[in-house]
Amino acid sequence: MRSPIRVSVVTVVRNDTQGLQRTMDSVAGQDYSPIEYIIVDGASTDGTRDVLRRREAEIDLWISEPDGGIYEAMNKGIRLATGQYICFINAGDRFDSADTVSRMFLPPPVAELLWGDCIIEGRNGEEYDCARDVLKTLHRQMTVCHQSLFVKRSALLARPFDVSFRIAADYDFLCERLLAGASWEYRPLPVSRINDRGASVTRFRTSIREKRRISLARFPKKRVSVTAYYALLSIYMNLKRALHELSP
């Protein structure tokens, strides 16, 4: 028996034909219905629009136009979506398996925020990122991969992503909603597969600055802990990057 809940999957892309096609394959392979699939392209110049035209039958709606960054594009997706819940699976990301959405929505959730775990794929293997204890360390970091998060569309319309952030607006959104008392549900299963080369890694200095700013604003009573954590994180990320550049 299938759930009547309509789920909108939104993919944001710019100049990533290979990543987009992997993501499209993953969404098309889901055994859940009804899924609405929306793609927001930031005026790609690499053939992405050719892929969208060629595979148009697999998409409910797509647009291709300039935007001011990933969160402006994601906000466009929110306004275009018609599902009760929205999940952002951006170019290169994938659902873990063909029954991922079915397992998340059967039985039907009622919470504003619904999430599961994530698998991070790196050059040296996979890392399982469990999101069971989200609230425990929320003051320091994004504790849920946004690719593994389903949010009621009504909540996103009322409180869209803050486009003043370039990388961490999803963290700011999660903090705001959980601190405001939004209902949530965790389901212990892997939802998404992402790689370890996302913007928060490749632009880690910007990521750290933005997340530190959010942490200090949202959790002022934990200032000492937050400041120490981000100082250590900055050192760690600099070392990690240096070792990566030295490796063959």
Buried (B, 14 or more C-beta within 10 A) or exposed (E): EEBEBBBBBBBBBBBBBEBBBBBBEBBBEBEBEBBBBBBBBBEBEEEBBEBBEEBEEBBBBBBBEEBEBBBBBBBBBBEBBEBBBBBBBBBBBBBBBEBBBBBBBBEEBEBBBBBBBBBBBEEEEEEEBEBEEBEEEBBBBBBBBBBBBBBBBEBBEEBBBBBEBBBBBBBBBBBBBBEEEBBBBBBEBBBBBBBBEBBBBEBBEBBBBBBBBBBBEBBEEBEEEBEEBBEEBBEEBEEEBEEEEEEE
